[in-house]
Amino acid sequence: QVQLVESGGGLVQAGGSLRLSCAASGRTFNYMSWFRQAPGKEREFVAAISWLHRTLDYADSVKGRFTISRDNAKNTAHLQMNSLKPEDTAVYYCAAGKGRPMNGIDYWGQGTQVTVSS
């Protein structure tokens, strides 16, 4: 059974940092990604990383502030979020699949809440 389990969300003040983790089980994935969904908004892409770390994609809104990484030996992915802003408040979802996220997601996690206070 394939599972993606996120952790690390919470409440942080603007300018602070959080590190999200995603533990995958059941299989490994070529691409692991993070998406987020704010209240009343559609789910949006945040960042993605390929198996060999050769491809890293970021949404323009998080470039220079967020860093995606993965540990293939542990089958985990992480999202280091620095200089957080209130507009980063959202439920963050881990996603995984064979190809790049724009081509479709095979599995989703249950999400973890990130709240940034001003």
C-alpha positions as CSV (number, residue, x, y, z in Angstrom):
1,Q,0.0,0.0,0.0
2,V,1.4,3.3,-1.0
3,Q,1.3,6.1,1.5
4,L,2.6,9.7,1.7
5,V,2.6,11.1,5.2
6,E,3.4,14.8,5.8
7,S,4.7,16.3,9.1
8,G,6.2,19.5,10.3
9,G,3.4,22.0,9.8
10,G,2.4,24.5,12.5
11,L,2.0,28.1,13.5
12,V,4.9,30.5,12.9
13,Q,5.3,34.3,12.8
14,A,6.1,36.1,9.6
15,G,9.8,35.9,8.8
16,G,10.1,32.6,10.5
17,S,10.9,29.1,9.2
18,L,9.4,25.7,9.1
19,R,10.6,22.4,7.6
20,L,8.0,20.0,6.2
21,S,8.7,16.4,5.8
22,C,7.0,13.7,3.6
23,A,7.6,10.0,4.4
24,A,6.7,7.7,1.5
25,S,6.1,4.0,1.8
26,G,5.1,1.2,-0.5
27,R,7.3,2.3,-3.5
28,T,9.8,4.9,-4.6
29,F,8.9,7.8,-7.0
30,N,10.8,9.5,-9.8
31,Y,9.3,12.9,-8.8
32,M,8.3,14.2,-5.4
33,S,6.5,17.5,-5.1
34,W,4.8,19.9,-2.7
35,F,1.5,21.7,-3.4
36,R,-0.5,24.0,-1.2
37,Q,-4.1,25.1,-0.9
38,A,-5.2,28.2,0.8
39,P,-8.8,28.7,2.0
40,G,-11.0,29.6,-0.9
41,K,-8.3,29.1,-3.5
42,E,-7.3,26.3,-5.8
43,R,-4.4,23.9,-5.0
44,E,-1.2,25.3,-6.5
45,F,2.2,23.9,-7.2
46,V,5.1,24.8,-4.8
47,A,8.1,22.8,-5.7
48,A,9.3,19.5,-7.2
49,I,12.5,17.4,-7.3
50,S,13.5,14.5,-9.4
51,W,15.1,11.2,-8.2
52,L,18.6,12.2,-9.0
53,H,18.1,15.8,-7.9
54,R,18.9,17.0,-11.4
55,T,15.6,18.7,-11.8
56,L,14.2,21.2,-9.3
57,D,11.2,23.3,-10.0
58,Y,9.8,26.1,-7.9
59,A,6.8,28.4,-8.1
60,D,7.8,32.0,-8.6
61,S,6.2,32.9,-5.3
62,V,8.6,30.8,-3.3
63,K,11.8,31.0,-5.2
64,G,14.7,32.1,-3.0
65,R,12.8,31.3,0.2
66,F,11.8,27.6,-0.1
67,T,14.2,24.7,-0.8
68,I,13.0,21.2,-1.7
69,S,15.2,18.2,-1.0
70,R,14.9,14.4,-0.8
71,D,16.7,11.5,0.8
72,N,16.2,8.5,-1.5
73,A,17.7,6.0,1.0
74,K,14.9,7.0,3.5
75,N,12.3,7.6,0.8
76,T,11.5,11.0,2.2
77,A,11.2,14.5,0.9
78,H,11.5,17.8,2.7
79,L,10.5,21.4,2.1
80,Q,12.6,24.0,4.0
81,M,10.5,27.2,4.2
82,N,12.3,30.4,5.2
83,S,11.2,34.0,5.3
84,L,7.6,32.9,5.6
85,K,4.8,35.4,4.8
86,P,1.2,35.4,5.8
87,E,0.3,34.6,2.2
88,D,2.1,31.3,2.6
89,T,-0.7,30.1,5.0
90,A,-2.2,27.0,3.5
91,V,-2.5,23.3,3.8
92,Y,0.6,21.8,2.3
93,Y,0.4,18.5,0.4
94,C,3.1,16.1,-0.5
95,A,2.7,14.5,-4.0
96,A,4.5,11.9,-5.9
97,G,4.6,10.3,-9.4
98,K,6.5,9.0,-12.4
99,G,6.8,12.3,-14.2
100,R,6.9,15.9,-13.6
101,P,3.9,17.3,-11.6
102,M,2.6,19.2,-14.7
103,N,2.0,15.8,-16.3
104,G,0.0,14.4,-13.4
105,I,0.2,13.2,-9.8
106,D,-0.1,9.6,-8.9
107,Y,-0.3,9.9,-5.1
108,W,-1.2,12.6,-2.6
109,G,-0.6,12.9,1.1
110,Q,-3.3,14.0,3.6
111,G,-1.8,17.5,4.0
112,T,-0.3,19.5,6.9
113,Q,-1.5,23.0,8.0
114,V,1.0,25.9,7.9
115,T,-0.2,29.1,9.4
116,V,1.9,32.3,9.2
117,S,0.8,35.1,11.5
118,S,1.6,38.8,10.7
